[in-house]
Amino acid sequence: MSTARLSELKQLSCKIFSTVYNPTCARTGNKILRQRLLGPTLTGYHPKPLVHFRDIQALYPQLGLIDMDEKARLDEIARRKRRGKGAPKKGQGKRASNKKK
């Protein structure tokens, strides 16, 4: 058989079996395109976001829900400030007193 006839046969075969006809053996990237998509794997990597108490509190303000942990934290901050152990005001920390005027 002639090379032209073999070329036609190969082209027809590629058309029938839905493969790529590439007689020059050029790089086409089909190897990459045939691979499974990574999108679902990458999006499934991170866990679903959790629902926080603040979210529920914002959704249902009419219920008057109180976050006891947050209330305890704020009470502790207030107690420390009364004793003089709280965080300094902005610009009043250790490094601010070291600056020369």
C-alpha atoms as one frame of an Amber mdcrd trajectory, in Angstrom:
protein
   0.000   0.000   0.000   1.129   3.536  -0.677   1.933   5.988   2.094  -0.902
   8.268   0.961  -3.356   5.389   1.245  -2.026   4.466   4.703  -2.346   8.100
   5.734  -6.000   8.174   4.608  -6.649   4.898   6.431  -5.111   6.261   9.624
  -7.158   9.486   9.305 -10.375   7.511   8.810  -9.514   5.273  11.749  -8.997
   8.323  13.952 -12.337   9.745  12.849 -14.177   6.458  13.593 -12.621   5.889
  17.008 -12.652   9.614  17.870  -8.934   9.938  18.457  -6.686  12.782  17.344
  -5.053  12.520  13.925  -1.512  13.815  14.332   0.725  12.635  11.487   3.601
  15.014  12.362   3.732  13.868  16.015   3.467  17.483  17.189   2.828  18.118
  20.871  -0.887  18.807  21.284  -1.502  18.614  25.022  -4.099  15.843  24.701
  -2.414  13.909  27.484  -3.239  16.754  29.868  -6.749  17.276  28.490  -7.630
  13.590  28.943  -6.789  13.651  32.650  -9.460  13.911  35.311 -10.396  17.432
  36.336  -8.906  18.571  39.638 -11.642  21.097  40.452 -13.854  18.869  42.633
 -10.824  17.481  44.465  -9.425  20.925  45.199 -12.737  22.387  46.336 -13.378
  19.382  48.568 -10.013  19.845  50.300 -11.161  22.545  52.699 -13.827  21.625
  55.247 -17.240  23.261  55.106 -17.453  26.505  57.103 -18.848  26.076  60.602
 -21.814  28.013  61.912 -20.776  30.293  64.759 -22.926  31.652  67.548 -22.545
  35.169  66.109 -24.161  34.023  62.854 -27.206  32.628  64.656 -27.397  35.738
  66.840 -27.389  37.954  63.726 -30.065  35.850  62.011 -32.447  35.913  64.986
 -31.982  39.186  66.893 -35.542  39.001  68.278 -34.568  36.009  70.453 -32.093
  38.097  72.472 -29.473  35.328  72.609 -26.390  36.016  74.733 -22.992  34.455
  74.083 -21.813  33.517  77.557 -18.181  33.018  76.479 -18.048  36.483  74.897
 -19.722  38.010  77.972 -17.148  36.344  80.241 -14.321  37.635  78.044 -15.631
  41.215  78.145 -16.130  41.008  81.932 -12.539  39.802  82.341 -11.252  42.700
  80.216 -13.260  45.191  82.283 -11.986  43.657  85.547  -8.361  43.870  84.360
  -8.812  47.509  83.270 -10.173  48.449  86.702  -7.028  46.938  88.251  -4.814
  48.807  85.786  -3.731  45.645  83.980  -5.613  46.218  80.726  -4.163  46.958
  77.313  -2.889  50.514  76.880  -4.688  53.016  74.677  -3.574  53.214  71.095
  -0.230  55.019  70.891   0.391  54.803  74.665   2.359  51.522  74.818   5.950
  50.786  75.859   7.493  51.894  72.585   5.615  55.215  72.607   7.242  56.249
  75.899  10.730  55.536  74.471  10.366  58.004  71.624  12.242  61.277  72.017
  10.288  64.431  71.334
